[in-house]
Amino acid sequence: MSVALALALPLGPERDLLLSITYIVVLSSILLQGLSIGKLVKRVTPGTAPAAPDAH
């Protein structure tokens, strides 16, 4: 949604700057969340063994 709002701005140098900053913030946020979710799950669920795959 942030990128869509930045794209809706009128043309100009400010738009290009805001669009670049928006892309950087969105991508870094996704990357940070993606890299930290595994550690968070391990911390929240200590001692639980991963489920073994069922043999059909």
ABEGO torsion letter per residue (X at the ends): XAAAAAAABBBEAAAAAAAAAAAAAAAAAAAAAAAAAAAAAAAABBGBBBBBBBBX
